[in-house]
């Protein structure tokens, strides 16, 4: 079970750690990495996104953002510098002037572009490569096909990362085995099996033709290929 992450615990950790103590990720433990690195992350993001002051208007709002970043990183498993550097690269490539929310930044950190390959398979109607991919399609494919490419990709990416988190936390819905279709035998079928194919010579019109086809099928099934339908 995932360890509970409380605001108080993170605040205590942030008080102990300072920006000057941001060491190499190899020297950090998974439990404290987010708190130790968050100052550096937000400092970099402030430099990347010039309009950050428009959304962070006070010290209290900044501390709240920092707190939410730490919580999101711990909950989603962002605990290496490789992941953080990937997130910062994505931030530099992003056209927005505003600092991304914690969830978005964590998605960038964890993103190995697998979602893009999955998106392309969906749009080309190729077979999904995993159950996760199928679950994503089930949720968003109908809507994505009605959107332009940019919005379709945004919808797919958001849905993909939502299901990735559920997979990491072990909360994917159980897979239900597909049952074979039941065989339905009608009263007509029972009588036909009992009485066999009627003699075509006793019938006329379409009924005679159906009986002739039935005899031909029965004959072929028994291995007698020499019987031919009358022309």
C-alpha positions in Angstrom: 0.0 0.0 0.0 1.3 3.5 -0.8 2.6 5.5 2.1 0.4 8.4 3.1 1.9 11.8 2.1 0.8 14.6 4.4 1.2 18.3 4.0 2.8 18.5 7.4 5.4 15.9 6.6 6.4 17.7 3.4 6.5 21.1 5.1 8.8 19.7 7.8 11.0 18.2 5.1 11.2 21.5 3.2 12.2 23.3 6.4 15.1 21.0 6.9 16.3 21.1 3.3 17.5 24.3 1.6 18.3 25.1 -2.0 22.0 25.0 -1.1 21.7 21.4 -0.2 20.5 20.2 -3.6 23.0 17.4 -4.1 23.3 14.8 -6.9 20.3 12.6 -7.4 22.5 9.5 -6.8 23.0 10.7 -3.3 19.3 11.2 -2.6 16.8 8.7 -1.3 13.5 8.2 -3.1 11.6 9.5 0.0 13.3 12.9 0.2 14.4 13.5 -3.5 11.3 15.6 -4.4 11.7 17.9 -1.3 15.4 18.3 -2.0 15.1 19.1 -5.7 11.9 21.1 -5.8 13.6 24.5 -5.3 15.9 23.9 -8.3 12.9 22.7 -10.4 10.9 25.8 -9.7 13.8 28.1 -10.2 14.4 26.6 -13.6 10.7 26.8 -14.5 10.6 30.5 -13.5 13.4 31.2 -15.9 11.7 29.2 -18.7 8.2 30.7 -18.3 8.3 34.5 -18.2 4.7 35.0 -17.2 5.1 32.9 -14.0 4.3 36.0 -11.8 0.8 36.2 -13.3 -0.2 32.9 -11.7 2.0 33.1 -8.6 1.2 36.5 -6.9 2.4 35.9 -3.4 4.9 34.0 -1.2 2.0 31.9 0.1 0.9 30.9 -3.4 4.5 30.0 -4.2 4.8 27.8 -1.1 1.6 26.1 -1.9 2.8 25.4 -5.5 6.0 24.0 -4.0 4.1 21.8 -1.7 1.9 20.5 -4.5 5.0 19.8 -6.7 6.6 17.7 -3.9 3.4 15.7 -3.3 2.8 15.1 -7.0 6.4 13.9 -7.5 6.3 11.6 -4.6 2.9 10.2 -5.6 3.8 9.7 -9.2 7.3 8.3 -8.7 9.4 11.2 -10.1 12.6 10.4 -8.1 15.6 10.7 -10.4 17.5 13.5 -12.1 17.0 11.8 -15.4 13.3 12.2 -15.1 13.6 15.8 -13.9 15.8 16.7 -16.8 13.3 15.2 -19.2 10.6 17.3 -17.6 12.6 20.5 -17.9 13.4 19.7 -21.6 9.7 19.3 -22.2 9.1 22.6 -20.4 11.6 24.4 -22.6 9.9 23.0 -25.7 6.4 24.0 -24.5 5.0 27.2 -26.0 3.2 28.4 -22.8 4.5 31.3 -20.9 3.1 30.0 -17.6 4.6 27.4 -15.2 3.0 24.0 -15.7 0.9 22.5 -13.0 2.5 19.7 -10.9 0.6 17.0 -12.7 1.6 18.2 -16.1 5.3 18.5 -15.1 5.3 15.0 -13.6 3.8 13.7 -16.8 6.6 15.3 -18.8 9.2 13.8 -16.4 7.7 10.3 -16.9 7.0 10.7 -20.6 9.2 8.5 -22.8 7.0 9.3 -25.8 5.3 5.9 -25.6 2.0 7.8 -25.6 2.8 9.3 -29.1 3.5 5.8 -30.6 0.2 4.6 -29.0 -1.6 7.6 -30.4 -0.3 7.0 -33.9 -1.3 3.3 -33.8 -4.8 4.4 -32.8 -5.2 6.9 -35.6 -3.8 4.3 -38.1 -6.3 1.8 -36.7 -3.5 -0.7 -35.8 -3.8 -3.3 -33.1 -3.0 -1.9 -29.6 0.1 -3.3 -28.1 -1.1 -3.6 -24.5 -4.2 -3.6 -22.3 -3.3 -0.2 -21.1 -3.3 1.1 -24.7 -6.7 -0.5 -25.3 -8.2 1.1 -22.1 -7.0 4.5 -23.3 -8.6 4.0 -26.7 -11.8 2.8 -25.1 -12.1 6.1 -23.3 -11.0 8.7 -25.8 -10.8 7.4 -29.4 -14.4 8.4 -30.3 -13.8 12.0 -29.2 -10.3 12.2 -30.5 -11.3 11.4 -34.1 -13.6 14.4 -34.1 -10.9 16.8 -33.1 -8.0 18.4 -35.0 -4.6 16.9 -34.6 -3.3 19.1 -31.8 -6.4 18.7 -29.6 -6.6 15.0 -30.4 -3.0 14.5 -29.3 -3.6 16.6 -26.1 -6.7 14.5 -25.2 -4.9 11.2 -25.9 -1.8 12.2 -23.9 -3.9 13.3 -20.9 -5.9 10.1 -21.0 -2.8 8.0 -21.5 -1.0 9.4 -18.5 -4.1 9.0 -16.4 -4.2 5.3 -17.1 -0.4 5.0 -16.7 -0.9 6.3 -13.1 -3.6 3.8 -12.5 -1.4 1.0 -13.7 1.5 2.1 -11.5 -0.9 2.2 -8.5 -2.4 -1.2 -9.3 -5.9 0.1 -9.8 -6.6 -0.9 -13.4 -10.0 -2.6 -13.7 -9.9 -6.4 -13.6 -9.8 -8.0 -17.1 -13.0 -9.8 -17.8 -12.7 -13.0 -19.8 -14.7 -13.0 -23.0 -17.3 -15.7 -22.9 -18.1 -17.8 -26.0 -21.4 -17.2 -27.7 -24.0 -19.8 -26.5 -25.3 -22.2 -29.1 -29.0 -21.7 -29.6 -31.0 -24.6 -31.0 -34.5 -23.9 -32.2 -37.4 -26.3 -32.5 -37.0 -26.1 -36.3 -33.3 -27.2 -35.9 -34.4 -30.2 -33.8 -36.9 -31.4 -36.3 -34.5 -30.9 -39.2 -31.9 -33.0 -37.4 -34.4 -35.7 -36.6 -36.0 -36.0 -40.1 -33.0 -35.2 -42.2 -33.1 -33.6 -45.7 -36.5 -34.0 -47.4 -36.8 -35.7 -50.8 -36.6 -32.9 -53.5 -38.9 -34.9 -55.7 -41.8 -34.4 -53.2 -41.4 -30.6 -53.3 -41.7 -27.8 -55.8 -40.3 -24.3 -56.4 -37.9 -22.8 -53.9 -38.5 -25.6 -51.4 -37.3 -28.2 -54.0 -34.2 -26.1 -54.6 -33.4 -25.8 -50.9 -33.8 -29.6 -50.5 -31.5 -30.2 -53.4 -28.8 -28.0 -51.9 -29.3 -29.8 -48.6 -28.8 -33.2 -50.2 -25.7 -31.9 -51.9 -24.3 -30.6 -48.7 -25.1 -33.9 -47.0 -23.5 -35.9 -49.8 -20.3 -33.8 -49.8 -20.1 -34.1 -46.0 -20.2 -37.9 -46.4 -17.5 -37.8 -49.0 -19.6 -38.5 -52.0 -18.6 -35.9 -54.6 -20.2 -37.5 -57.6 -23.8 -36.3 -56.9 -24.6 -33.3 -59.0 -27.5 -30.9 -58.9 -29.9 -31.2 -61.9 -29.6 -28.3 -64.2 
